[in-house]
Amino acid sequence: MLAPWQLKRATEFIEANCLRNIRLQEVAALTGLSQSHFSHSFKAATGMAPHEWQMNARLSRAKALLSSSDQPLTEIAAETGFADQAHFSRVFRKHVGIAPSRWKKSQLA
């Protein structure tokens, strides 16, 4: 299990850097653990893998942009670190359950 300071340091780092490609080695080094030990401990503490945590952080930013701007999906995808709009839409649908455009419309209703 991660100590509270390790979990805080790891989650804050992931949140702050979620828009870029984060290497597991970077986050593990912040906690003083091996990559394998960190990954297992992080999942035990949060219920999700570090990469999933990062995806959720990216999707939270994407939701904020969807609900507060009229930017096209291609721009939101690029701004939130996704390879392209198709990748963004696929990940969004997998995690949220509906397409980004439908989610945005549901927020306006």
N, CA, C and O of each residue as an XYZ file, in Angstrom:
436
protein
N       0.845     -1.192      0.000
C       0.000      0.000      0.000
C       0.885      1.248      0.000
O       1.975      1.250      0.573
N       0.415      2.277     -0.632
C       1.156      3.538     -0.656
C       0.913      4.321      0.636
O      -0.188      4.316      1.186
N       1.947      4.981      1.098
C       1.786      5.897      2.227
C       0.981      7.101      1.732
O       1.013      7.402      0.538
N       0.267      7.792      2.607
C      -0.530      8.944      2.173
C       0.274      9.971      1.368
O      -0.229     10.513      0.384
N       1.524     10.242      1.781
C       2.331     11.229      1.051
C       2.668     10.728     -0.354
O       2.740     11.517     -1.296
N       2.876      9.413     -0.493
C       3.192      8.854     -1.811
C       1.983      8.960     -2.741
O       2.112      9.342     -3.904
N       0.823      8.622     -2.219
C      -0.399      8.698     -3.020
C      -0.677     10.140     -3.431
O      -1.014     10.406     -4.585
N      -0.536     11.064     -2.494
C      -0.775     12.485     -2.780
C       0.201     12.988     -3.839
O      -0.202     13.658     -4.790
N       1.468     12.669     -3.678
C       2.480     13.114     -4.628
C       2.210     12.536     -6.025
O       2.321     13.242     -7.028
N       1.861     11.269     -6.076
C       1.615     10.607     -7.366
C       0.371     11.174     -8.061
O       0.413     11.488     -9.251
N      -0.728     11.303     -7.323
C      -1.958     11.787     -7.958
C      -1.825     13.251     -8.370
O      -2.321     13.638     -9.428
N      -1.169     14.064     -7.558
C      -0.969     15.471     -7.933
C      -0.091     15.588     -9.180
O      -0.350     16.421    -10.048
N       0.943     14.755     -9.269
C       1.816     14.767    -10.444
C       1.044     14.348    -11.694
O       1.164     14.977    -12.745
N       0.255     13.284    -11.572
C      -0.523     12.807    -12.727
C      -1.521     13.874    -13.168
O      -1.649     14.145    -14.362
N      -2.218     14.473    -12.228
C      -3.201     15.513    -12.563
C      -2.523     16.697    -13.257
O      -3.034     17.212    -14.252
N      -1.382     17.123    -12.736
C      -0.690     18.291    -13.286
C      -0.085     18.025    -14.660
O       0.086     18.948    -15.456
N       0.238     16.772    -14.934
C       0.912     16.425    -16.182
C       0.070     15.542    -17.095
O       0.597     14.943    -18.033
N      -1.218     15.454    -16.835
C      -2.067     14.491    -17.534
C      -2.165     14.725    -19.041
O      -2.508     13.806    -19.785
N      -1.874     15.925    -19.492
C      -2.039     16.217    -20.918
C      -0.857     15.744    -21.759
O      -0.910     15.787    -22.988
N       0.197     15.300    -21.107
C       1.340     14.767    -21.860
C       1.486     13.281    -21.556
O       0.798     12.737    -20.692
N       2.382     12.646    -22.273
C       2.626     11.227    -22.056
C       3.488     11.062    -20.800
O       4.648     11.473    -20.791
N       2.942     10.476    -19.760
C       3.671     10.278    -18.508
C       4.224      8.852    -18.494
O       3.496      7.890    -18.738
N       5.506      8.732    -18.208
C       6.108      7.402    -18.088
C       5.937      6.911    -16.654
O       6.102      7.673    -15.701
N       5.608      5.643    -16.516
C       5.417      5.046    -15.196
C       6.667      5.242    -14.333
O       6.573      5.447    -13.123
N       7.816      5.177    -14.964
C       9.096      5.358    -14.271
C       9.160      6.713    -13.562
O       9.703      6.813    -12.462
N       8.606      7.756    -14.191
C       8.620      9.102    -13.594
C       7.859      9.127    -12.279
O       8.355      9.636    -11.274
N       6.653      8.576    -12.290
C       5.799      8.626    -11.103
C       6.342      7.704    -10.014
O       6.311      8.049     -8.833
N       6.835      6.542    -10.407
C       7.405      5.609     -9.433
C       8.599      6.256     -8.729
O       8.771      6.101     -7.520
N       9.415      6.977     -9.488
C      10.588      7.643     -8.901
C      10.171      8.677     -7.853
O      10.869      8.854     -6.854
N       9.066      9.347     -8.061
C       8.584     10.342     -7.087
C       8.246      9.707     -5.743
O       8.337     10.348     -4.696
N       7.857      8.440     -5.790
C       7.452      7.751     -4.565
C       8.565      6.892     -3.982
O       8.421      6.333     -2.895
N       9.687      6.788     -4.714
C      10.797      5.982     -4.234
C      10.585      4.485     -4.370
O      11.238      3.696     -3.687
N       9.674      4.094     -5.249
C       9.368      2.672     -5.439
C       9.756      2.215     -6.835
O       9.947      3.036     -7.732
N       9.872      0.906     -7.021
C      10.078      0.367     -8.364
C       8.777      0.555     -9.146
O       7.712      0.759     -8.564
N       8.881      0.482    -10.464
C       7.680      0.656    -11.290
C       6.613     -0.380    -10.951
O       5.433     -0.057    -10.815
N       7.048     -1.625    -10.817
C       6.110     -2.706    -10.531
C       5.434     -2.516     -9.166
O       4.213     -2.624     -9.053
N       6.230     -2.237     -8.140
C       5.685     -2.042     -6.793
C       4.736     -0.834     -6.770
O       3.656     -0.889     -6.182
N       5.164      0.254     -7.422
C       4.316      1.442     -7.455
C       2.988      1.139     -8.136
O       1.924      1.470     -7.612
N       3.055      0.508     -9.306
C       1.843      0.230    -10.076
C       0.845     -0.611     -9.272
O      -0.344     -0.293     -9.231
N       1.327     -1.679     -8.635
C       0.448     -2.534     -7.821
C      -0.097     -1.779     -6.614
O      -1.274     -1.906     -6.279
N       0.757     -0.996     -5.961
C       0.334     -0.246     -4.775
C      -0.664      0.851     -5.133
O      -1.615      1.100     -4.392
N      -0.440      1.510     -6.282
C      -1.350      2.568     -6.712
C      -2.738      1.985     -6.977
O      -3.751      2.545     -6.558
N      -2.766      0.852     -7.679
C      -4.047      0.224     -7.979
C      -4.745     -0.240     -6.702
O      -5.966     -0.131     -6.581
N      -3.966     -0.759     -5.750
C      -4.553     -1.186     -4.473
C      -5.148      0.003     -3.717
O      -6.181     -0.126     -3.060
N      -4.491      1.160     -3.816
C      -4.946      2.346     -3.072
C      -6.115      3.059     -3.740
O      -6.978      3.607     -3.054
N      -6.154      3.059     -5.082
C      -7.164      3.858     -5.791
C      -8.222      3.034     -6.508
O      -9.284      3.546     -6.859
N      -7.931      1.759     -6.724
C      -8.865      0.914     -7.472
C      -8.670      1.014     -8.973
O      -9.416      0.401     -9.737
N      -7.671      1.782     -9.409
C      -7.397      1.881    -10.844
C      -5.901      2.005    -11.093
O      -5.139      2.432    -10.226
N      -5.506      1.623    -12.293
C      -4.100      1.716    -12.678
C      -3.728      3.182    -12.891
O      -4.605      4.004    -13.159
N      -2.440      3.524    -12.776
C      -2.016      4.911    -12.998
C      -2.463      5.474    -14.345
O      -2.843      6.642    -14.431
N      -2.422      4.656    -15.396
C      -2.846      5.126    -16.723
C      -4.337      5.476    -16.735
O      -4.744      6.460    -17.353
N      -5.143      4.665    -16.049
C      -6.582      4.959    -15.959
C      -6.811      6.285    -15.228
O      -7.672      7.077    -15.612
N      -6.036      6.512    -14.176
C      -6.141      7.771    -13.418
C      -5.854      8.944    -14.348
O      -6.549      9.960    -14.325
N      -4.817      8.783    -15.167
C      -4.457      9.831    -16.119
C      -5.585     10.044    -17.137
O      -5.927     11.185    -17.450
N      -6.159      8.965    -17.648
C      -7.260      9.091    -18.621
C      -8.440      9.828    -17.983
O      -9.059     10.684    -18.616
N      -8.745      9.496    -16.736
C      -9.851     10.183    -16.056
C      -9.559     11.669    -15.891
O     -10.464     12.494    -16.020
N      -8.311     12.018    -15.610
C      -7.932     13.433    -15.486
C      -8.087     14.138    -16.833
O      -8.586     15.261    -16.895
N      -7.663     13.483    -17.902
C      -7.816     14.067    -19.244
C      -9.297     14.244    -19.592
O      -9.701     15.271    -20.138
N     -10.089     13.234    -19.268
C     -11.517     13.308    -19.582
C     -12.221     14.384    -18.757
O     -13.163     15.012    -19.240
N     -11.781     14.602    -17.532
C     -12.355     15.683    -16.722
C     -12.082     17.033    -17.370
O     -12.959     17.895    -17.425
N     -10.856     17.210    -17.859
C     -10.526     18.460    -18.554
C     -11.336     18.590    -19.837
O     -11.817     19.673    -20.170
N     -11.483     17.487    -20.547
C     -12.259     17.507    -21.790
C     -13.719     17.875    -21.506
O     -14.314     18.658    -22.246
N     -14.294     17.317    -20.444
C     -15.678     17.643    -20.078
C     -15.820     19.128    -19.762
O     -16.797     19.768    -20.151
N     -14.830     19.667    -19.049
C     -14.873     21.100    -18.722
C     -14.851     21.936    -19.996
O     -15.593     22.911    -20.113
N     -14.003     21.559    -20.951
C     -13.943     22.291    -22.218
C     -15.227     22.114    -23.022
O     -15.720     23.069    -23.622
N     -15.764     20.914    -23.037
C     -17.007     20.655    -23.778
C     -18.154     21.508    -23.245
O     -18.952     22.046    -24.014
N     -18.226     21.624    -21.926
C     -19.360     22.347    -21.346
C     -19.151     23.862    -21.280
O     -20.109     24.608    -21.078
N     -17.903     24.325    -21.449
C     -17.686     25.767    -21.293
C     -17.231     26.477    -22.566
O     -16.987     27.683    -22.550
N     -17.117     25.735    -23.667
C     -16.643     26.380    -24.888
C     -17.334     25.797    -26.114
O     -18.018     24.776    -26.037
N     -17.143     26.460    -27.228
C     -17.682     25.968    -28.490
C     -16.568     25.433    -29.384
O     -16.720     25.365    -30.604
N     -15.447     25.052    -28.768
C     -14.336     24.505    -29.536
C     -14.770     23.226    -30.243
O     -15.542     22.438    -29.695
N     -14.273     23.023    -31.459
C     -14.567     21.750    -32.140
C     -13.913     20.580    -31.399
O     -12.932     20.763    -30.678
N     -14.462     19.389    -31.583
C     -13.926     18.206    -30.918
C     -12.464     17.966    -31.274
O     -11.698     17.476    -30.444
N     -12.070     18.304    -32.495
C     -10.671     18.106    -32.891
C      -9.742     18.936    -32.011
O      -8.680     18.460    -31.611
N     -10.130     20.163    -31.707
C      -9.307     21.028    -30.848
C      -9.283     20.517    -29.415
O      -8.231     20.495    -28.777
N     -10.432     20.110    -28.914
C     -10.504     19.591    -27.546
C      -9.658     18.332    -27.429
O      -8.954     18.144    -26.437
N      -9.725     17.472    -28.437
C      -8.912     16.247    -28.438
C      -7.427     16.585    -28.369
O      -6.694     16.004    -27.569
N      -6.986     17.511    -29.194
C      -5.572     17.902    -29.219
C      -5.165     18.552    -27.908
O      -4.086     18.279    -27.382
N      -6.021     19.406    -27.384
C      -5.712     20.147    -26.162
C      -5.647     19.256    -24.926
O      -4.961     19.579    -23.956
N      -6.357     18.143    -24.964
C      -6.381     17.251    -23.803
C      -5.486     16.024    -23.978
O      -5.593     15.058    -23.222
N      -4.604     16.069    -24.976
C      -3.563     15.056    -25.087
C      -3.897     13.791    -25.848
O      -3.162     12.807    -25.766
N      -4.995     13.801    -26.586
C      -5.341     12.622    -27.368
C      -4.724     12.710    -28.758
O      -4.491     13.802    -29.276
N      -4.462     11.550    -29.357
C      -3.791     11.491    -30.660
C      -4.605     12.208    -31.743
O      -4.050     12.921    -32.579
N      -5.908     12.013    -31.715
C      -6.793     12.646    -32.692
C      -8.233     12.558    -32.179
O      -8.494     12.016    -31.105
N      -9.156     13.100    -32.968
C     -10.557     13.122    -32.535
C     -11.131     11.717    -32.392
O     -11.915     11.460    -31.479
N     -10.749     10.809    -33.283
C     -11.269      9.437    -33.214
C     -10.829      8.763    -31.907
O     -11.625      8.094    -31.249
N      -9.573      8.943    -31.546
C      -9.058      8.368    -30.299
C      -9.791      8.976    -29.101
O     -10.209      8.261    -28.190
N      -9.940     10.283    -29.113
C     -10.657     10.975    -28.044
C     -12.082     10.441    -27.914
O     -12.528     10.110    -26.816
N     -12.791     10.359    -29.031
C     -14.183      9.899    -29.003
C     -14.291      8.464    -28.498
O     -15.195      8.139    -27.728
N     -13.365      7.603    -28.935
C     -13.363      6.203    -28.514
C     -13.156      6.094    -27.000
O     -13.888      5.375    -26.320
N     -12.158      6.809    -26.481
C     -11.865      6.752    -25.044
C     -13.015      7.373    -24.241
O     -13.419      6.837    -23.209
N     -13.532      8.497    -24.720
C     -14.641      9.176    -24.037
C     -15.843      8.234    -23.944
O     -16.430      8.076    -22.874
N     -16.205      7.612    -25.064
C     -17.363      6.709    -25.089
C     -17.145      5.516    -24.165
O     -18.067      5.082    -23.474
N     -15.926      4.989    -24.156
C     -15.615      3.832    -23.303
C     -15.766      4.173    -21.823
O     -16.308      3.379    -21.054
N     -15.289      5.349    -21.425
C     -15.305      5.729    -20.012
C     -16.611      6.371    -19.556
O     -17.046      6.160    -18.424
N     -17.238      7.155    -20.433
C     -18.419      7.924    -20.043
C     -19.722      7.235    -20.465
O     -20.765      7.419    -19.838
N     -19.643      6.445    -21.530
C     -20.832      5.703    -21.958
C     -21.535      6.285    -23.168
O     -22.352      5.604    -23.788
N     -21.237      7.534    -23.521
C     -21.816      8.156    -24.707
C     -20.751      8.988    -25.421
O     -19.708      9.309    -24.852
N     -21.033      9.326    -26.661
C     -20.092     10.120    -27.460
C     -19.961     11.531    -26.872
O     -20.896     12.028    -26.245
N     -18.807     12.176    -27.073
C     -18.607     13.530    -26.537
C     -19.671     14.530    -27.013
O     -20.132     15.363    -26.232
N     -20.052     14.449    -28.270
C     -21.049     15.394    -28.794
C     -22.405     15.197    -28.112
O     -23.092     16.170    -27.802
N     -22.788     13.942    -27.879
C     -24.063     13.669    -27.181
C     -23.966     14.095    -25.718
O     -24.935     14.602    -25.153
N     -22.792     13.888    -25.098
C     -22.613     14.312    -23.712
C     -22.787     15.815    -23.599
O     -23.449     16.310    -22.687
N     -22.178     16.544    -24.546
C     -22.267     18.006    -24.530
C     -23.729     18.453    -24.655
O     -24.174     19.338    -23.924
N     -24.467     17.843    -25.574
C     -25.885     18.190    -25.743
C     -26.678     17.895    -24.476
O     -27.575     18.655    -24.112
N     -26.348     16.792    -23.802
C     -27.072     16.431    -22.576
C     -26.802     17.435    -21.450
O     -27.636     17.612    -20.562
N     -25.641     18.089    -21.489
C     -25.311     19.088    -20.465
C     -26.069     20.394    -20.696
O     -26.319     21.152    -19.759
N     -26.428     20.645    -21.947
C     -27.141     21.880    -22.282
C     -28.634     21.765    -21.995
O     -29.325     22.770    -21.828
N     -29.119     20.536    -21.940
C     -30.565     20.315    -21.754
C     -31.012     20.639    -20.347
O     -32.193     20.507    -20.029
